[in-house]
């Protein structure tokens, strides 16, 4: 067997349902006990430090004296159901109070020698309290069945709290991620401003293009002027065409006729 301390929150919870659940005294003298297997439950049986009255007291089904009370007692009437999650093993060599550590070691040695008797008495007491009513032991013992139910409720409540905490942790991370996402969103806004600046430049370029477009208009006018010159040239060509018309009369048709007639006459004379 080993010695254990028990979770104080768990003790305080069970105290709401039974006045026979004892308080932790203090850190130097914590609530110490042994763990007994009774049916399907683990039960924490608290130890008591030695007192002069223990030597005079008689042992009973719910009360065991360690070395006739010289090194303390085991209070089976104050047993409580417990999960292994709520108990912590004591290492006597780590205790700062060496006198108290020596006492615990003496108690543990006696318990090891008498563990069969302790287990037997605890089982008999449990059976009596859970199957009988209104005995002398009922008045000074815990209601074991009631505490077993409350222990289950405590564990359920604790599990719900743990589950809620587990759900809250992942939710916090997305919120941080959202914040991280909000920061990068500022950059695109700056980029948008940069884009606006870039957009202004094209507008200036457009103005430059407009200026460039104006130049072609001047060129068009120059082309129009150039086109006008060919028109004058056309007129000159028309004049030149007229001159050949004036020059055409130089060829006298009568002259040609006479020449033709002479030619014919000569041919006829032959």
Buried (B, 14 or more C-beta within 10 A) or exposed (E): EEBBBBBEEBBEBBBEBBEBBBEBEEEEEBBBBBBBEBEEBBBBBBBBBBEEEBEEEEEBBBBBBBBEBEBBBBBBBBBBBBBEEBBEEBEBEEBEEEEBBEBBBBBBEBBEEBEEEBBEBBBBBBEBBEEEEEEEBBEEBBBBEEBBEBBEEBBEEBEEEEEEEEEEEEEEEEEEEEEEEEEEEEEEEEEEEEEEEEEEEEEEEEEEEEEEEEEEEEEEEEEEEEEEEEEEEEEEEEEEEEEEEEEEEEEEEEEEEEEEEEEEEEEEEE
